[in-house]
Amino acid sequence: MERSQRIRFAGWNMVAASQFAKRFNFGASAHYCKKGIDLLYDSLWCNETFDLCRALHEGAASALLFLGDISDAQKYANVVIDNLPFADSLAAQYVVLRSWERMGKYEEQVDRGSAILRGLNFDIPLEPSPSFIMDAMAHTSNIASKYSIEQIAKLRSGKVDTRKKNILLSLDSITVGALRSSSPFLPLITCAVVNYSLQNGVYEESASSFALLGYFKIALAGDYKEARYWADATKQILNKSGTSIASSRARIMLYGSAVAMGDVESAIYSMLFSLRCSFYGSENLSLLLQSHCELLRTMKRYKELAKLALIDVVMIETLIGTKSNAFDIFEGTIPTENFILADAKAKQNIVSIELIHTRRFFTAFWFGDYQKANESYKAASSVPSSKMPKVWTIYRECYKAIITFHMYAEGEGEEWLQEGMKLLSKFQFWKTISKDVIESKFLLLQAEYHAVSCEISKARASFEASIKSARDHGYTNEQGLAFERYGTFLEALVETTEASVCYKSAHVCYLQWGALALAEHVWKKYKLSTCNEGVHPLLISAAVAKHARS
């Protein structure tokens, strides 16, 4: 076949590939792109075929990425990057970034992404200092202050600029990698996306960074008012967006739309987040364990994500006191939590390291081993990612505060009281932000403080108020903890009958939660028996209370 004819046929292959891609038939699209490239074996990247070669390679890379053929997707994308000026290779750069993301190699994704940002003249230092990050956030806030929420949502108008769109796609992918690896670059990348969007148009790819900036305004600056501004701006962006991968990432609980867009990682993360919220929200542990196992069966190709889910499984199994087949699903490739920790340390996966130490802190706390809990708390707190608030941060700080007051009561030193008071002040402030979530925890810590301060009547009132608040909000686990701590307080006053009533009430709460091993631990530790007095009058099933509210 003559060269000119092969070039014409390659063009027809590109037309066919484009049509199949529009119909979401990426297998056929990849096939025709590869065939077109093969036809150009002696004419690749010459003046006559340059644009066609680019289109075929970009089409093949995108289709293969969607199909999960990561290695070949990277291969075709890198060919584009090698043959185009940097400014013209952004679509291929995005494929490479997404391929690292698909493989769970978030550190590599952030490293590559940071290099891309510097190539686009974004100010991303190699080692950002805290002051540099705060200055960057202040600069972004100053730019945003010129716009109302409604104006931000209208900053894009007219025809979509392909180059700007490709830049924002890459920025969104970098943001995801930085978030999932708890990268210290995340605040700067977030500011970069927001600044670029405000200057060049706000697309759905901007939404995640707008939301994250609000998050950092709370986490790093304690500015809840401005955080609300960024949250409202995010809502406006999403209201004008479709069901793209980028917009699905910005929505916390959009499992269905993430799956529909083929963004399996975001779908899995969304489900894990939902299950984790259900755990802390006092859902039945047996049902949660079953849900985790069902999700894990779909995650054989996503082992890095599976490791995060397995850490949660270990925590649930410890509380229940039974083993599931969760680890068996991976046929020996992920044998134990200790293996996950060793692997995380080898890969410097700080998210998994923090999560494992936090899990061990929780378990040691619940089963009364405060010395081991302190060791795990220190290990978790030493990880850089621990500075970023997460769903479990509230509980970790609450349990740590209980331990500090306990250590002070045991005569371990004034510094424990000071640390406990600082944590109590933090919860007092948090209660003004979210009363439903924080109130019972704050009241429990307030009771602990009154107890070590020998303010007996105030301590009684606060313990009972905490129990009632946990009951009214349906937090069976917190109700059980408050009963157990109240019992410890009463036992110290030698009110043994009343203490036994509280311990037995805690036992009932833990049973209702499904924490059978924890309930058995309480029964044995406090030497309960069926001859003891009945349960406390404040004990009303959290499940009943939750049903009544709904």
N, C-alpha and C positions, 0 to 999 in steps of 0.2 A: 504494500500500500504506500502510495506517495506521501511525502511529508505534509503537503498542504491538505491532503484529504484526511490524514490522521489528526491534524490540528482542528479541522472542521468537525470531525467525529467527537473529539475531546470536548468541544464546545457543546455539542448535543448532549453528551453525558452530563455536563454541568447543568444544563437546563433540566434534564430528568432528575438529577440529584436534588435540585432546588425544589422541584414540584413534590417529590416524595418527602422532603424535610417539612414542607408546609402542611403535609398530611400526617405528620408525626411518624412516618415510616422511616426511622433512622437507619434501619438495617439496609434497606434499598438505597437510601441516600449515600451511605458510606460506600456501598458497592459501586455505584456509578462514579463517585468521586475517585475511587482507586483506579477504576478502569480508564477514566479520563487521564489520570496521571501516567498510567502505563503507556498510553498512546503517545505521550509526549517525551518518550525516553531520550530522544536526541534533540529535543527542542525546549528543554526545561529552562525557565527563567531568562529566556532571551527577550529582546524588545517586542517581538511579535506575539509572544505567548505570556508575557509577564503577568498581566492582569488575570488571565485565565488560570495560570499556575497558582496564583494567590487564592483565587476563589475556590479552586479544587482542593487545595491543601487545607484552607480554613474550613471548608465544608466537611472534609473527611475528619478533621480533628474534632469539630463540634459534634458530629454524628457519633463518632466512636466514644467520645466522653459520655454522651447520653446513654450509650449502650453498655457502659462500664468497662470498655476496653481501654484501660488507662494508659498502658504502655504505648500502644499505637497512637492514641490521641496525643500524647506528649511528643511522639516522634514526628508526626505531621505538623504539629504546632511549632516545634523547634526548627523545622525546615523553613517555615515562614519567617520566624524571628531571625534566622541566619541570613536570609536573602532580602529583608526589607529594612529600611531605616527604622530606628526605635519608635519614632512618632507614628509610623504606619503599622506597627506590629501589635497594637494594643489588643485586638481581637484574639490573636494567638497567645499573647501574654495572659489573657484572661483564662484561656483553656488550660494553660500550664498551672495557673493558680488553683483553678478548680480541680485539676487532677491531683495536686497535693492534698487538697481538702478531701477528695473522695477516698484517698488512701489513709486519711487520718494523720498525715504528717504536717501538723499545723505549724510547728517551728520552722520547717522548710518553707512552708507557704508564707509565713510572716517575713522570713529573711528575703525571699524572692520579691515579695510585695514591697518591702521597704526599699529595696534597690530600684524597683519600678517607680516608686514615689519620688525618690531622689532624681531619677532620670526625667521625671515630669516637673522638676524644680520645686517639689514640696520640701519644706524645712523639717527634715526628720534626722536628728543627730544620731550618731552611733550609740551614745550612752546618755539618754535623756535624764536630766536631773529633776527632782521634785519641783524646784522653782521654775524651771523651763516649762514643765507641764502646766503648772498653775498659771503662768504668764500666757501660755497658748490658749487655755480655756478662757481667761479674761479677755484676750483679744477677740476670740470668737463671739463671746457674749456682747462685746462692744459693737461688732458688726451686726449681730442679730437684733440689737436694740433699736435699730433703725426701721425694723419691720414689725407690723402687727401679724398676728397668727394668720389672718385672712390673706395678707399680702404675701406671706411666705408660700402659701399653697398656690398662689397665682404667678410665681416667679418663672414658670415655664409656659411658654405660649408658642404657637406656630409649629412649624415642621421640626421633627426630632433631629438633632444634630448627631450624626453617627459617631463622630470622634468623641464628643462629650459623653455620649451614652456608653461607649466602650470604656472610657476612663472611669465612669461611675460603676460600671459592672466590675471592673478590676478592684476598685476601692471597696465595694461591698464585699467581695470575696476576701480581701485582705482583712477587713473588719471581722468577718466570721472566724477566720483563722486566729486572729489575735484574741478574740473573745474566748474561743474554745481552749486556747493555750494559756489564758490569763497573762498575755504578754504585757510587759511594761510599756510597750509602744501603743497599746490600745487607746489611751486618752488622746495621744497625738494624732493617731490615724483617724479617730472620731472627729477631732477638730478639723483635720484636713478635708474630710468629706463634707462636713457642714460648710466650711468656708468656700470650697469649690462650688457647692450647690447654690449657695447664696449669690455667688458671682456669675454662675453659668446656667442656672436653671435647676429647679427641684424636681427630681424624678423619683419613682418608687424605690430606686436603689439608694436614695438618700435617707429613707425612713429609719433604717436600723441605727444609723449614726445619730440621727436626731434623738431617738429614744435613749441611746447610750449616753449622750451628752447630759441628758437629764439625770441619768443614773449616777454619772460622775459628779454632777453638781451636789448630789446628796452625799455620795461616798467620800469625796475629797474636800468639798467646801461646806457641807452642811447646809446648803442653800435650797430649802424645800420649795420656796416660792418660785425661783427661777426653774427648778426641776419641773414644776407644773407647766410652765411656759413651753418647755421642750416636749413634754408629754402631749400637750394640746396641739402643738405643731405637728407632731407625728401623726396624731389622729386625723388632722386635716389632709396630710399627704396621703395616708392610706385610704381615706374616703374618696380620693380622686384617682386611686390606683386600681388596676385589675388584679388578676390572680397570677402574677409573676412569681418566680422563685424569690426575688428580692423582697417583694411585699409579704410573702408568706413567712419569711424569716422574721420580719418585723412584728408579726402578730404572734402573741405568746402561745395561743392554743389552736392553731389552724392545722391540725394533723391531716384532715381530709384534703385541704387545698395543696399542702406540701406534697402529698403523695400524687395528686392529680398532675402536678407540674414535674413529677419525676425527681423531686429533691428529697431523696430518701433520707439523707443525713438529717436534714431539718425536721423531717417527720419523726424520726427516731428521737431526736433531742426533745421535740415537743412532747412526745409520749413519756419520755423519762422525766421531764420536768413536771408533767401532770401527775405521774405516779409518786414523785417525791413530795409534791404538795399534798397529795392525798395521805401520805405517810404522816407528815407533820400535822395534818388536819384531823388525825385520829380515826382514819378509816380502818376497817378490820384488817389485821395483818395477814391472815390466811388468804383472804381474797386478793390482797396486794401481792403476795408471793406468787399466787397463781397467775396474776396479770403480768408480773415480771417474767415468769417462765415462758408464757405465751409470746411475749415480745422478743425474748432472747432467741426463740426458735426462728425468727425472721432475720436474725442479725449475724448469721455465719460469715457473711461477706464483709461485715463491719465490726471487726474484732476490737478495734480501739474503742468504739462506742460500747461494745458489749462489756468491756472491762469495767466501765463506769457503772453499768447496770448490775454487774455481778457484785460490786462493792456494796450496793444497796441491798442486794439479796442476802449477803452475809449478815448485815445488820438485822434484817427481818428474821432470818433463820435463828440468830442468837436469841432474839427476844421470844420467839415461839418455842425454841428448844428442839426443833426438828430440821433435818436436812432435806433439801429438794434435789432434783436432778439437774439444776441449773448449770453447774460446771460440766456435767456429763455431755451436755448438748454440743460442746466444742471438742469432744473426743480426745481429751488429753492435751490440746494445744494451749488451753488456759486452765491449769489444774487447780490452783489455789489462789487465795488472796495474797499470800506471801510471794507467789510468782508474779502477780500483778505489780506488787510494790517493787520487787527487784527489777522488773522490766521497766517500770516507770523511772526508777533511779538511773538505770543505764541510758535511757532515752531523754533524761531530764524533763520528764512529763510532770510538771509541777501540779497540774490539776489533779491527777490521780494520786499523787503523793499526799496532797492536802486532804483529799477526800478519804483516803484510807486512815490517816491519823485522826481525822475528825470522827470517823466511824468508830474507831477504837476508843476515842475519848468518850463518846456517847455510851458505848457499851459498858466501859469501866464505871462511868458515873451511875448508870441505872442499877448496876449490881453492887454499888457501894464501895468500890475500890478507888478511893479518892487519890491515893498516891499514884497509881497507874494512870488515872485520868489526868492528873497534872502533867505527867510525863508526855502523854499523847497530846495534850493541849499545847505544850511548848513546841513539840515537833510540828504540829499543824500550823501554829502561829509563826514559825520560823520560815515558812514557805512564802515567797513573795505574793502569790495569788491570794493568800489569806486576807490581805488588805482590801480586797474587793468584796463588798457585801454580797452574800448569796442567800438562798432560801433558808439554809441551815444556820446562818450567822446569828440570828436572834436566839436560837436554842442553845448554840454553843456558848454565847455570852451569858445567857441566863443560868445555865448549869455551872459555868465557871464562877459566877457570882455566889451561888449557893455553896460551892466548895470553899470560896474565900471566907465567907462568914463562918463556915464550919471550922476551918483551920484556925481562925481567930478564937473561936469558942474553946478550942482544944489547947489554947495557950501558945500558939506558934508564932505570935508576934503582932505588933501593931500594924505592920505593913499590910497584913492580910485584910484588916478592917478598912484601911485606906483604899485598897484596890476594890473591895466590895462596894464601898460608898461611891466610887467613881462609876462603877457599872450600874449601880442603882440610879444614879443621876441620868445616865444614858437612857435607861428604860423609862424614867419619868418623862424625858423629852419625847421618846418614841411613842409614848401613850397618847400624846397630843396629836400625833400624825395618824395613828391607826389604833383606835381604842379596842376594837373587836379582837385584834390579834395580840395586842400587847398587855391589855388590862390584867388578866389573870397572872401573867408572869411578873408584872410590876408589883402587884399586891403580894405575891409570894415572896419576892425579894424584900419588900418593905417589912413583911412579917419576920423574915430572917434577921433583918437589921434591928428591929425592935426586940427580938429575942436575945441577941447578943448584947443589947444595950440595957437588958433587965427591965424593959418596959412591958411587963407581963400582960396587962389588959389590952394594950395596943397590939401586941403580938397576936393574942387570941383573935381580936377583931379582924386583923389583916389576914390571918390564915383562913378564917371562915369566909371572909369576903373573896379571897382567891379561889377557894373551893366553889363558891357559888358562881363566880364569874366563869370559871372553866366549865361548870355544869351548864350554865345558861347559853354559852357559846358552842356547846357540843364537843369540847375537847376532853374526851375521856382520859387520855394519857396524862394531861396536865392536872386533871382532877385527882387522879391516882397519886401523882407526885406530891400535890399539895396535901393530900391526906397523910401520906407517908411522912412528910416533913413536919406536919402538925403533930403526928404521933411521937416523933423524936423529941419535939419541944415539950410535949406533955409528960413524956417519960422522964425527962430531965427534972421536971417539977415533982416527980414521984406520984403522978396521977396515973397509975398503971392501968386502971380499968378504962379510963377515957382514952389512954394511948392505944390500948388493944382494940378499942372500937374504931379508931382512926386507921390502924394498921389493917384491920379486917376490911374496912371500906376501900383502902388502897388495893388490897388483894382483889376485891370484886371489880374495881375499875380496870385493873390490868387484865383480868379475865375477859371483860367486855371488849377491851381493845384487841384481844387475841394474843397478848403477850404471856403465853402460858408458862414459859420458863421464868419470866420475871415475877409472875404471880406466885409460883412455887417458891422462888427465892425469898419473897416477902413472908410467906407462910412459915418457912423454916427459920429465917433469921430472927423473927420476932416471937417464935415459939407459939404460934396461934393454934387454936384447937376449936372444935365444934362446940366446946363448953363455954367459950368466951361470950361476952355480951354481943348483941346484934350490931348492925352497921349504924353509922352516923345518920342522923335525920336529914342532913344535907345531901345524902347520897341518893340521887335520882339518875336513872340511866341516861347517860349522855346521848345515847341513840334516840331515846324517847324525846329528850329535849330538842335534839336536832330535827326530828320528825315534826315536832310541834311548831318549830320556827318555819319550816318549809310549808 
